[in-house]
Amino acid sequence: MGKLKTDKGRVIDDAFRREAVRLLVTSGRTLKEVADDLGVGVSSLGAWKRKFARAELMSGPHEDVEKEVLRLRRENELLRAERDLLKKLSRVGARLCAVETACASVEAGG
């Protein structure tokens, strides 16, 4: 966005804009109240907030994303363990079936 001078001679740079947005987000006050206190337009402050929100969103991993990745990794571990258990049980079941089939054929023949 760069630096901008207001009609009062004040310089508005990215640091000012970022601080204005931080104040808006953390103060609990309305957009109009913060804009009036800082001497900037409501639409300008709203545009700065949207700009910094988009930049924040695209900046990389966030805590909630990291939590979701951790949750998914745990879920993968659980699913792999369940899969491995089912594989073992199916092998055991196949062996039992083979033994029962062999026993049944011996009994039928005997």
TIRO-2110 file (N, C-alpha, C; in Angstrom, 1 decimal):
// TIRO-2110
0.8, -1.2, 0.0, N, 1, A
0.0, 0.0, 0.0, CA, 1, A
0.9, 1.3, 0.0, C, 1, A
2.0, 1.2, 0.7, N, 2, A
2.9, 2.4, 0.7, CA, 2, A
2.4, 3.4, 1.7, C, 2, A
3.2, 4.6, 1.6, N, 3, A
2.9, 5.7, 2.5, CA, 3, A
1.9, 6.6, 1.9, C, 3, A
1.1, 7.3, 2.7, N, 4, A
0.1, 8.2, 2.3, CA, 4, A
0.0, 9.3, 3.3, C, 4, A
0.0, 10.5, 2.8, N, 5, A
-0.2, 11.7, 3.7, CA, 5, A
-1.6, 12.1, 3.7, C, 5, A
-2.1, 12.4, 4.9, N, 6, A
-3.5, 12.8, 5.0, CA, 6, A
-3.6, 14.3, 4.8, C, 6, A
-4.8, 14.9, 4.8, N, 7, A
-4.9, 16.3, 4.7, CA, 7, A
-4.4, 17.1, 5.9, C, 7, A
-4.2, 16.4, 7.0, N, 8, A
-3.7, 17.0, 8.2, CA, 8, A
-2.2, 16.8, 8.3, C, 8, A
-1.6, 16.2, 7.2, N, 9, A
-0.1, 16.1, 7.2, CA, 9, A
0.4, 14.8, 7.8, C, 9, A
-0.5, 14.0, 8.3, N, 10, A
0.0, 12.8, 9.0, CA, 10, A
0.3, 11.7, 8.0, C, 10, A
1.3, 10.9, 8.2, N, 11, A
1.7, 9.9, 7.3, CA, 11, A
1.1, 8.6, 7.7, C, 11, A
0.4, 7.9, 6.8, N, 12, A
-0.2, 6.7, 7.0, CA, 12, A
0.6, 5.6, 6.3, C, 12, A
1.3, 4.8, 7.0, N, 13, A
2.0, 3.7, 6.3, CA, 13, A
1.5, 2.4, 6.8, C, 13, A
2.1, 1.3, 6.3, N, 14, A
1.6, 0.0, 6.7, CA, 14, A
1.7, -0.3, 8.2, C, 14, A
2.6, 0.2, 8.9, N, 15, A
2.7, 0.0, 10.3, CA, 15, A
1.5, 0.7, 11.0, C, 15, A
1.1, 1.9, 10.6, N, 16, A
-0.1, 2.5, 11.1, CA, 16, A
-1.3, 1.7, 10.8, C, 16, A
-1.4, 1.2, 9.6, N, 17, A
-2.6, 0.5, 9.2, CA, 17, A
-2.7, -0.8, 10.0, C, 17, A
-1.6, -1.5, 10.1, N, 18, A
-1.6, -2.7, 10.9, CA, 18, A
-2.0, -2.5, 12.3, C, 18, A
-1.5, -1.4, 12.9, N, 19, A
-1.8, -1.1, 14.3, CA, 19, A
-3.3, -0.7, 14.4, C, 19, A
-3.8, 0.0, 13.4, N, 20, A
-5.2, 0.4, 13.4, CA, 20, A
-6.1, -0.9, 13.4, C, 20, A
-5.7, -1.9, 12.6, N, 21, A
-6.5, -3.1, 12.5, CA, 21, A
-6.4, -3.9, 13.8, C, 21, A
-5.2, -3.9, 14.4, N, 22, A
-5.0, -4.6, 15.6, CA, 22, A
-5.9, -4.0, 16.7, C, 22, A
-5.9, -2.7, 16.7, N, 23, A
-6.8, -2.0, 17.7, CA, 23, A
-8.3, -2.3, 17.4, C, 23, A
-8.7, -2.3, 16.2, N, 24, A
-10.0, -2.6, 15.8, CA, 24, A
-10.4, -4.0, 16.3, C, 24, A
-9.5, -5.0, 16.1, N, 25, A
-9.8, -6.4, 16.4, CA, 25, A
-9.8, -6.7, 17.9, C, 25, A
-8.9, -6.0, 18.6, N, 26, A
-8.7, -6.4, 20.0, CA, 26, A
-9.5, -5.5, 21.0, C, 26, A
-10.0, -4.3, 20.5, N, 27, A
-10.6, -3.4, 21.4, CA, 27, A
-12.1, -3.7, 21.7, C, 27, A
-12.7, -4.4, 20.8, N, 28, A
-14.1, -4.7, 21.0, CA, 28, A
-15.0, -3.5, 20.7, C, 28, A
-14.4, -2.5, 20.1, N, 29, A
-15.2, -1.3, 19.6, CA, 29, A
-15.6, -1.5, 18.2, C, 29, A
-16.6, -0.7, 17.8, N, 30, A
-17.1, -0.8, 16.4, CA, 30, A
-16.1, -0.2, 15.4, C, 30, A
-16.2, -0.5, 14.2, N, 31, A
-15.4, 0.0, 13.1, CA, 31, A
-15.5, 1.5, 13.1, C, 31, A
-16.7, 2.1, 13.2, N, 32, A
-16.9, 3.5, 13.1, CA, 32, A
-16.2, 4.2, 14.3, C, 32, A
-16.3, 3.6, 15.5, N, 33, A
-15.6, 4.3, 16.7, CA, 33, A
-14.1, 4.3, 16.5, C, 33, A
-13.5, 3.2, 16.1, N, 34, A
-12.1, 3.2, 15.9, CA, 34, A
-11.6, 4.1, 14.8, C, 34, A
-12.4, 4.1, 13.7, N, 35, A
-12.0, 5.0, 12.5, CA, 35, A
-12.1, 6.4, 12.9, C, 35, A
-13.2, 6.8, 13.7, N, 36, A
-13.3, 8.2, 14.1, CA, 36, A
-12.2, 8.6, 15.1, C, 36, A
-11.8, 7.7, 16.0, N, 37, A
-10.7, 8.0, 16.9, CA, 37, A
-9.4, 8.2, 16.2, C, 37, A
-9.2, 7.4, 15.1, N, 38, A
-7.9, 7.5, 14.4, CA, 38, A
-7.9, 8.6, 13.3, C, 38, A
-9.1, 9.1, 13.0, N, 39, A
-9.2, 10.1, 12.0, CA, 39, A
-9.0, 9.5, 10.6, C, 39, A
-9.5, 8.3, 10.4, N, 40, A
-9.5, 7.7, 9.1, CA, 40, A
-10.9, 7.3, 8.7, C, 40, A
-11.1, 7.1, 7.4, N, 41, A
-12.4, 6.7, 6.9, CA, 41, A
-12.8, 5.3, 7.3, C, 41, A
-14.1, 5.1, 7.5, N, 42, A
-14.6, 3.8, 7.9, CA, 42, A
-14.3, 2.8, 6.8, C, 42, A
-14.5, 3.2, 5.5, N, 43, A
-14.2, 2.3, 4.4, CA, 43, A
-12.8, 1.9, 4.3, C, 43, A
-11.9, 2.9, 4.6, N, 44, A
-10.4, 2.7, 4.6, CA, 44, A
-10.1, 1.6, 5.6, C, 44, A
-10.5, 1.8, 6.9, N, 45, A
-10.2, 0.9, 7.9, CA, 45, A
-10.8, -0.5, 7.6, C, 45, A
-12.0, -0.6, 7.1, N, 46, A
-12.5, -1.9, 6.7, CA, 46, A
-11.7, -2.6, 5.6, C, 46, A
-11.2, -1.8, 4.6, N, 47, A
-10.4, -2.3, 3.6, CA, 47, A
-9.0, -2.8, 4.1, C, 47, A
-8.5, -2.1, 5.1, N, 48, A
-7.2, -2.5, 5.7, CA, 48, A
-7.4, -3.8, 6.4, C, 48, A
-8.5, -3.9, 7.1, N, 49, A
-8.8, -5.1, 7.9, CA, 49, A
-8.9, -6.3, 7.0, C, 49, A
-9.7, -6.2, 5.8, N, 50, A
-9.8, -7.3, 4.9, CA, 50, A
-8.5, -7.6, 4.3, C, 50, A
-7.6, -6.6, 4.0, N, 51, A
-6.3, -6.9, 3.4, CA, 51, A
-5.4, -7.7, 4.3, C, 51, A
-5.4, -7.3, 5.6, N, 52, A
-4.5, -8.0, 6.5, CA, 52, A
-5.1, -9.3, 6.9, C, 52, A
-6.4, -9.5, 6.9, N, 53, A
-7.0, -10.8, 7.1, CA, 53, A
-6.7, -11.8, 6.0, C, 53, A
-6.7, -11.3, 4.8, N, 54, A
-6.3, -12.2, 3.6, CA, 54, A
-4.8, -12.5, 3.7, C, 54, A
-4.0, -11.5, 4.0, N, 55, A
-2.6, -11.8, 4.1, CA, 55, A
-2.3, -12.8, 5.3, C, 55, A
-3.0, -12.7, 6.4, N, 56, A
-2.8, -13.6, 7.5, CA, 56, A
-3.3, -15.0, 7.1, C, 56, A
-4.4, -15.1, 6.4, N, 57, A
-4.9, -16.4, 6.0, CA, 57, A
-3.9, -17.1, 5.0, C, 57, A
-3.2, -16.3, 4.2, N, 58, A
-2.3, -16.9, 3.2, CA, 58, A
-0.9, -17.1, 3.7, C, 58, A
-0.6, -16.6, 4.9, N, 59, A
0.7, -16.6, 5.4, CA, 59, A
1.3, -17.9, 5.8, C, 59, A
0.5, -18.9, 5.9, N, 60, A
1.1, -20.2, 6.3, CA, 60, A
0.3, -20.9, 7.3, C, 60, A
0.8, -22.0, 7.9, N, 61, A
0.1, -22.7, 8.9, CA, 61, A
-0.3, -21.9, 10.1, C, 61, A
-1.5, -22.2, 10.6, N, 62, A
-2.0, -21.6, 11.8, CA, 62, A
-2.3, -22.6, 12.8, C, 62, A
-2.5, -22.1, 14.0, N, 63, A
-2.7, -23.1, 15.1, CA, 63, A
-3.8, -24.1, 14.9, C, 63, A
-4.9, -23.6, 14.3, N, 64, A
-6.1, -24.5, 14.1, CA, 64, A
-5.7, -25.5, 13.0, C, 64, A
-4.9, -25.1, 12.0, N, 65, A
-4.5, -26.0, 10.9, CA, 65, A
-3.6, -27.1, 11.5, C, 65, A
-2.7, -26.6, 12.4, N, 66, A
-1.7, -27.5, 13.0, CA, 66, A
-2.4, -28.5, 13.9, C, 66, A
-3.5, -28.1, 14.6, N, 67, A
-4.3, -29.0, 15.4, CA, 67, A
-5.0, -30.0, 14.6, C, 67, A
-5.5, -29.6, 13.5, N, 68, A
-6.2, -30.5, 12.6, CA, 68, A
-5.3, -31.5, 12.0, C, 68, A
-4.0, -31.1, 11.6, N, 69, A
-3.0, -32.0, 11.1, CA, 69, A
-2.7, -33.1, 12.2, C, 69, A
-2.5, -32.6, 13.4, N, 70, A
-2.2, -33.5, 14.5, CA, 70, A
-3.4, -34.5, 14.7, C, 70, A
-4.6, -34.0, 14.7, N, 71, A
-5.8, -34.9, 14.8, CA, 71, A
-5.8, -35.9, 13.7, C, 71, A
-5.6, -35.5, 12.5, N, 72, A
-5.6, -36.4, 11.4, CA, 72, A
-4.5, -37.5, 11.4, C, 72, A
-3.3, -37.1, 11.9, N, 73, A
-2.2, -38.0, 12.1, CA, 73, A
-2.6, -39.1, 13.1, C, 73, A
-3.2, -38.7, 14.2, N, 74, A
-3.6, -39.6, 15.3, CA, 74, A
-4.7, -40.6, 14.7, C, 74, A
-5.6, -40.0, 13.9, N, 75, A
-6.6, -40.8, 13.3, CA, 75, A
-6.0, -41.8, 12.3, C, 75, A
-5.0, -41.4, 11.6, N, 76, A
-4.3, -42.3, 10.7, CA, 76, A
-3.6, -43.5, 11.4, C, 76, A
-3.0, -43.2, 12.6, N, 77, A
-2.4, -44.2, 13.4, CA, 77, A
-3.4, -45.2, 13.8, C, 77, A
-4.5, -44.7, 14.3, N, 78, A
-5.6, -45.6, 14.8, CA, 78, A
-6.1, -46.5, 13.6, C, 78, A
-6.4, -45.9, 12.5, N, 79, A
-6.9, -46.6, 11.3, CA, 79, A
-5.9, -47.7, 10.9, C, 79, A
-4.6, -47.3, 10.9, N, 80, A
-3.6, -48.3, 10.5, CA, 80, A
-3.6, -49.5, 11.5, C, 80, A
-3.7, -49.2, 12.8, N, 81, A
-3.7, -50.3, 13.8, CA, 81, A
-4.9, -51.2, 13.6, C, 81, A
-6.1, -50.5, 13.3, N, 82, A
-7.3, -51.3, 13.1, CA, 82, A
-7.1, -52.2, 11.8, C, 82, A
-6.5, -51.6, 10.8, N, 83, A
-6.3, -52.4, 9.5, CA, 83, A
-5.4, -53.6, 9.8, C, 83, A
-4.3, -53.3, 10.5, N, 84, A
-3.4, -54.4, 10.8, CA, 84, A
-4.0, -55.5, 11.6, C, 84, A
-4.8, -55.1, 12.6, N, 85, A
-5.5, -56.1, 13.4, CA, 85, A
-6.5, -56.9, 12.5, C, 85, A
-7.2, -56.3, 11.6, N, 86, A
-8.2, -57.0, 10.7, CA, 86, A
-7.4, -57.9, 9.8, C, 86, A
-6.2, -57.5, 9.3, N, 87, A
-5.4, -58.4, 8.5, CA, 87, A
-5.0, -59.7, 9.2, C, 87, A
-4.6, -59.5, 10.5, N, 88, A
-4.2, -60.7, 11.3, CA, 88, A
-5.4, -61.6, 11.5, C, 88, A
-6.5, -61.0, 11.8, N, 89, A
-7.7, -61.8, 12.1, CA, 89, A
-8.2, -62.5, 10.8, C, 89, A
-8.0, -61.9, 9.7, N, 90, A
-8.5, -62.6, 8.5, CA, 90, A
-7.5, -63.7, 8.2, C, 90, A
-6.2, -63.6, 8.4, N, 91, A
-5.3, -64.7, 8.2, CA, 91, A
-5.6, -65.9, 9.2, C, 91, A
-5.9, -65.5, 10.4, N, 92, A
-6.2, -66.5, 11.4, CA, 92, A
-7.5, -67.2, 11.0, C, 92, A
-8.5, -66.4, 10.6, N, 93, A
-9.8, -67.0, 10.1, CA, 93, A
-9.6, -67.9, 8.9, C, 93, A
-8.7, -67.5, 8.0, N, 94, A
-8.5, -68.4, 6.8, CA, 94, A
-7.9, -69.7, 7.2, C, 94, A
-6.9, -69.6, 8.2, N, 95, A
-6.3, -70.9, 8.7, CA, 95, A
-7.3, -71.8, 9.3, C, 95, A
-8.2, -71.2, 10.1, N, 96, A
-9.2, -72.0, 10.8, CA, 96, A
-10.2, -72.6, 9.8, C, 96, A
-10.5, -71.8, 8.8, N, 97, A
-11.4, -72.3, 7.8, CA, 97, A
-10.7, -73.5, 7.0, C, 97, A
-9.5, -73.4, 6.7, N, 98, A
-8.7, -74.5, 6.0, CA, 98, A
-8.7, -75.7, 6.9, C, 98, A
-8.4, -75.5, 8.2, N, 99, A
-8.4, -76.6, 9.1, CA, 99, A
-9.7, -77.3, 9.2, C, 99, A
-10.8, -76.5, 9.4, N, 100, A
-12.1, -77.0, 9.5, CA, 100, A
-12.5, -77.8, 8.2, C, 100, A
-12.1, -77.2, 7.0, N, 101, A
-12.4, -77.9, 5.8, CA, 101, A
-11.7, -79.2, 5.7, C, 101, A
-10.5, -79.2, 6.1, N, 102, A
-9.7, -80.5, 6.1, CA, 102, A
-10.3, -81.5, 7.0, C, 102, A
-10.7, -81.0, 8.2, N, 103, A
-11.3, -81.9, 9.2, CA, 103, A
-12.7, -82.5, 8.6, C, 103, A
-13.4, -81.6, 8.0, N, 104, A
-14.7, -82.0, 7.5, CA, 104, A
-14.6, -83.1, 6.4, C, 104, A
-13.5, -82.9, 5.6, N, 105, A
-13.3, -83.9, 4.5, CA, 105, A
-12.8, -85.2, 5.0, C, 105, A
-12.1, -85.2, 6.1, N, 106, A
-11.6, -86.4, 6.7, CA, 106, A
-12.8, -87.1, 7.4, C, 106, A
-13.7, -86.4, 8.0, N, 107, A
-14.8, -87.0, 8.7, CA, 107, A
-15.8, -87.5, 7.6, C, 107, A
-15.9, -86.8, 6.5, N, 108, A
-16.9, -87.2, 5.5, CA, 108, A
-16.3, -88.5, 4.8, C, 108, A
-15.0, -88.6, 4.7, N, 109, A
-14.4, -89.8, 4.1, CA, 109, A
-14.3, -90.9, 5.1, C, 109, A
-14.3, -90.6, 6.4, N, 110, A
-14.0, -91.7, 7.3, CA, 110, A
-15.1, -92.4, 7.9, C, 110, A
END
